[in-house]
């Protein structure tokens, strides 16, 4: 089972966030770099995703960052093979 860590401090803008998520999650080149595309791609990922420094995401990206985090947690609620842990600080 995959274990993926996402560092919220690496998301300084929406574009940076999606580039970083594409890299960390191993998303395809066709990834649309938006929240709908992220939601679609999460439906094909199983494992454990830990998002560290979520407070940085909220502070930097505001409402968009909050929605981004909700995409992850909602995906995990709908699936038994995906676990998402959101931490405001580091591990």
VENTAPE-V195732 format. One record per residue. N is the residue number from 0. RES is the residue in one small letter. SS is DSSP state (A for helix, B for strand, O for the rest). Layout:
BEGIN
N:RES:SS
N:RES:SS
END
This chain:
BEGIN
0:x:O
1:x:B
2:x:B
3:x:B
4:x:B
5:x:B
6:x:B
7:x:A
8:x:A
9:x:A
10:x:O
11:x:O
12:x:O
13:x:A
14:x:A
15:x:A
16:x:A
17:x:A
18:x:A
19:x:A
20:x:A
21:x:A
22:x:A
23:x:A
24:x:A
25:x:O
26:x:O
27:x:O
28:x:O
29:x:O
30:x:O
31:x:O
32:x:O
33:x:O
34:x:A
35:x:A
36:x:A
37:x:A
38:x:A
39:x:A
40:x:A
41:x:A
42:x:O
43:x:O
44:x:O
45:x:O
46:x:B
47:x:B
48:x:B
49:x:B
50:x:B
51:x:B
52:x:O
53:x:A
54:x:A
55:x:A
56:x:A
57:x:A
58:x:A
59:x:A
60:x:A
61:x:A
62:x:A
63:x:A
64:x:A
65:x:A
66:x:A
67:x:A
68:x:A
69:x:A
70:x:A
71:x:A
72:x:A
73:x:A
74:x:A
75:x:A
76:x:A
77:x:O
78:x:O
79:x:O
80:x:O
81:x:B
82:x:B
83:x:B
84:x:B
85:x:B
86:x:O
87:x:O
88:x:O
89:x:O
90:x:O
END
